[in-house]
Amino acid sequence: MTRPLILASNDDGVHAPGVQMLREALLPIADVIVVAPEYEQSGTSHSISLHAPLRHKRHGEGVHSIAGSPADCIYVALYLEGLLPRWPDLVVSGINAGANLGDDVFYSGTVAAAREAALRGVTAIAFSLLDGGDLLLAGQYAREMSERLLATPKPEGQPALLSVNFPPGEHRGTRATRLGRRLYSDGVDVRTDPRGGEYYWIGGPGGVQHPHLDGSDTEAVDAGYVSVTPLGLSATQPEHLGIASFVAGG
């Protein structure tokens, strides 16, 4: 009987401890091939490289890097002939070093790798570990969740796309959640380089806050639970079709 094939990626880079742990955790249940960015690509969201060449390197048996974004890695893995032995049964991304809660999913390269897979028809799950979390424990959870996801009947239409966040400390359990909100301190820090030119750092100096929303991923991890959030691929806002109709002159 052929074992399942899992394609793994991330946005922290091919040598990141998170993706190495994820591969080790999943090898007992599946064949695992890693195709991850050559360098860290945190915050690159769903960018793809249309006007730059992509370089491919091998890093031992079943481990590859692409000099591009996480979405590039999934695209190349799926469509470069011979890189994968067959179409994957599951794509996993992570384990990210840091949270991807609430609004973070719009910026996260980790989530984008999973989303790219779902866009191509492959069930996918992204794993993120909050600061101070136990990577070994997260790997154990990731194996159990991936095994259950492989056994889950495929839904009609969009493949399942899940985002998982592991809290720090001892886990109290798991919860199915919806996205919360993450409020960052916004601002642009203006600095001067040694030659007198201006440059900028975006993002304010303060920490991250989030309002309490019952049933949200932020609420779950605050309470010590692992959050499992289903994500969608449609960006249409049905409630605003009236506005669109008015603007269109209809």
C-alpha distance (Angstrom), angle and dihedral (degrees) to the residues before:
residue distance angle dihedral
M1 . . .
T2 3.82 . .
R3 3.78 114.3 .
P4 3.81 118.5 -128.5
L5 3.79 116.4 -92.0
I6 3.81 116.4 -131.4
L7 3.80 122.2 -168.3
A8 3.81 112.6 -153.7
S9 3.79 128.9 -163.6
N10 3.82 140.1 151.4
D11 3.80 142.6 178.0
D12 3.83 98.2 -116.1
G13 3.80 93.5 74.7
V14 3.77 137.1 -96.9
H15 3.81 94.0 -77.3
A16 3.83 95.9 49.3
P17 3.82 115.3 125.6
G18 3.80 91.0 -128.1
V19 3.79 96.9 63.0
Q20 3.79 91.5 41.2
M21 3.80 90.0 53.5
L22 3.80 90.8 46.2
R23 3.80 91.9 52.8
E24 3.80 92.9 48.1
A25 3.80 91.6 47.7
L26 3.82 93.5 51.0
L27 3.82 100.1 42.9
P28 3.85 93.2 84.5
I29 3.82 90.4 60.9
A30 3.81 104.3 32.8
D31 3.76 149.2 4.6
V32 3.81 105.0 -88.1
I33 3.78 127.9 -158.6
V34 3.80 120.1 -176.1
V35 3.80 119.5 -149.3
A36 3.80 106.4 172.2
P37 3.81 137.9 154.1
E38 3.78 115.9 -77.9
Y39 3.81 89.7 -132.1
E40 3.79 134.5 21.8
Q41 3.80 112.9 -69.9
S42 3.81 101.9 178.4
G43 3.80 113.9 160.1
T44 3.81 94.7 16.4
S45 3.81 91.3 120.0
H46 3.82 113.8 -169.0
S47 3.80 98.5 -24.6
I48 3.79 119.2 148.2
S49 3.80 127.8 -163.5
L50 3.80 108.0 -117.2
H51 3.81 97.8 154.2
A52 3.80 104.1 35.7
P53 3.82 131.8 67.4
L54 3.80 118.3 -110.2
R55 3.81 118.9 -136.4
H56 3.80 121.3 -151.2
K57 3.82 125.6 -152.0
R58 3.81 132.5 179.5
H59 3.79 119.1 -138.0
G60 3.77 101.6 -173.5
E61 3.78 131.7 -59.2
G62 3.79 111.9 -15.4
V63 3.81 96.9 -5.8
H64 3.82 122.1 108.1
S65 3.78 136.7 165.4
I66 3.78 131.5 -152.9
A67 3.80 120.9 -160.1
G68 3.79 92.3 -129.3
S69 3.77 145.0 66.2
P70 3.81 127.0 -49.4
A71 3.82 89.9 -103.4
D72 3.82 88.7 51.7
C73 3.80 89.1 53.9
I74 3.80 93.8 54.3
Y75 3.79 93.0 44.3
V76 3.80 93.3 49.8
A77 3.80 92.8 44.3
L78 3.80 92.0 52.7
Y79 3.78 98.7 43.0
L80 3.82 108.2 27.8
E81 3.78 102.7 99.2
G82 3.80 112.6 -118.9
L83 3.79 98.8 11.9
L84 3.81 92.5 102.1
P85 3.80 121.1 33.9
R86 3.82 90.7 -138.4
W87 3.79 141.9 -13.8
P88 3.83 109.5 -60.8
D89 3.79 122.1 -111.3
L90 3.80 91.4 -150.1
V91 3.80 139.9 9.2
V92 3.80 119.1 -147.6
S93 3.79 126.1 -172.4
G94 3.81 128.6 -163.5
I95 2.88 146.9 -23.2
N96 3.79 80.0 -141.8
A97 3.80 119.4 -155.3
G98 3.79 98.2 -125.2
A99 3.79 139.6 14.3
N100 3.78 127.4 -55.2
L101 3.79 98.7 -169.0
G102 3.78 130.7 149.1
D103 3.80 112.9 -27.9
D104 3.81 90.5 7.8
V105 3.81 89.9 85.1
F106 3.82 90.1 72.3
Y107 3.82 91.7 59.2
S108 3.79 102.1 31.5
G109 3.77 120.1 110.9
T110 3.80 88.5 -164.0
V111 3.79 91.8 59.9
A112 3.82 90.7 40.9
A113 3.81 91.4 59.6
A114 3.80 89.6 55.4
R115 3.81 91.5 43.5
E116 3.82 91.6 51.9
A117 3.79 88.7 54.9
A118 3.80 92.0 49.5
L119 3.80 90.0 49.7
R120 3.81 86.6 56.5
G121 3.79 92.4 50.4
V122 3.82 100.4 -98.4
T123 3.81 123.6 128.0
A124 3.80 107.8 -116.4
I125 3.79 142.2 -175.5
A126 3.81 130.7 -169.7
F127 3.81 121.4 -152.8
S128 3.81 124.7 -157.6
L129 3.80 129.6 179.5
L130 3.80 121.0 -152.7
D131 3.80 118.2 -131.0
G132 3.78 110.5 -78.3
G133 3.80 93.7 24.3
D134 3.80 126.5 137.2
L135 3.81 109.5 -104.5
L136 3.81 94.2 -165.4
L137 3.81 91.6 52.2
A138 3.80 90.3 46.7
G139 3.80 89.2 53.5
Q140 3.80 90.8 53.4
Y141 3.80 91.2 50.8
A142 3.81 90.3 46.1
R143 3.80 91.2 55.3
E144 3.80 93.0 49.4
M145 3.80 93.1 46.7
S146 3.79 93.5 45.6
E147 3.79 90.8 50.0
R148 3.80 91.0 51.7
L149 3.81 91.6 45.9
L150 3.80 90.8 52.1
A151 3.82 88.7 53.3
T152 3.82 93.7 48.0
P153 3.83 115.8 103.0
K154 3.79 110.0 -112.0
P155 3.80 113.0 -105.1
E156 3.79 121.9 -125.1
G157 3.78 113.5 -95.6
Q158 3.80 116.3 -2.1
P159 3.81 117.2 38.5
A160 3.79 116.1 -118.4
L161 3.81 111.8 -83.9
L162 3.81 115.5 -172.6
S163 3.79 134.7 -179.5
V164 3.81 116.5 -157.1
N165 3.81 126.2 -167.7
F166 3.81 123.2 -168.4
P167 3.82 116.3 -152.9
P168 3.79 123.9 -140.0
G169 3.77 119.1 -100.2
E170 3.78 127.5 20.1
H171 3.80 114.4 -14.5
R172 3.80 117.7 -122.4
G173 3.80 92.4 -162.4
T174 3.80 138.8 -76.1
R175 3.79 133.2 -66.7
A176 3.80 134.3 -166.3
T177 3.80 103.6 -129.0
R178 3.78 147.1 172.7
L179 3.78 126.4 -126.5
G180 3.77 116.9 -77.9
R181 3.80 128.1 -165.2
R182 3.79 129.2 -88.9
L183 3.80 115.9 -161.3
Y184 3.79 115.2 -162.0
S185 3.78 128.4 -168.9
D186 3.81 101.6 -102.7
G187 3.78 126.7 -151.3
V188 3.79 146.3 109.1
D189 3.81 117.9 -109.4
V190 3.82 110.5 -149.7
R191 3.80 116.3 -151.9
T192 3.79 137.3 170.2
D193 3.79 124.8 -125.4
P194 3.85 122.9 -140.4
R195 3.84 90.2 -92.6
G196 3.79 94.5 53.8
G197 3.79 98.5 -102.1
E198 3.77 122.8 133.6
Y199 3.79 123.7 -117.2
Y200 3.77 132.5 174.0
W201 3.80 142.4 -136.3
I202 3.79 113.0 -159.3
G203 3.81 122.2 -145.0
G204 3.76 127.5 53.8
P205 3.81 126.4 -96.7
G206 3.81 96.6 -112.5
G207 3.78 128.5 94.6
V208 3.80 130.8 -102.6
Q209 3.78 123.2 -83.8
H210 3.77 132.1 -175.0
P211 3.77 132.8 -170.4
H212 3.80 117.3 -120.5
L213 3.81 109.5 -100.2
D214 3.78 118.1 176.3
G215 3.78 112.3 -121.9
S216 3.81 94.1 15.1
D217 3.79 129.3 132.0
T218 3.80 90.7 -119.8
E219 3.80 91.5 53.5
A220 3.81 91.6 47.9
V221 3.81 96.9 52.3
D222 3.80 91.1 43.6
A223 3.80 86.3 58.8
G224 3.81 92.4 48.3
Y225 3.81 98.7 -101.4
V226 3.79 129.5 130.4
S227 3.81 107.5 -115.6
V228 3.82 121.7 -141.8
T229 3.81 111.7 -169.3
P230 3.82 125.9 -175.6
L231 3.80 112.6 -140.0
G232 3.80 130.0 -157.8
L233 3.79 133.1 -138.8
S234 3.81 99.0 -149.8
A235 3.82 115.5 94.9
T236 3.81 95.1 -174.0
Q237 3.82 115.3 122.0
P238 3.83 104.4 -150.1
E239 3.82 92.8 -170.8
H240 3.81 89.6 64.8
L241 3.80 97.9 51.4
G242 3.81 87.9 103.0
I243 3.81 90.2 57.6
A244 3.79 90.4 47.3
S245 3.81 90.7 50.0
F246 3.80 91.6 50.0
V247 3.82 92.8 48.0
A248 3.80 89.3 47.3
G249 3.78 89.1 54.4
G250 3.79 93.3 -116.5
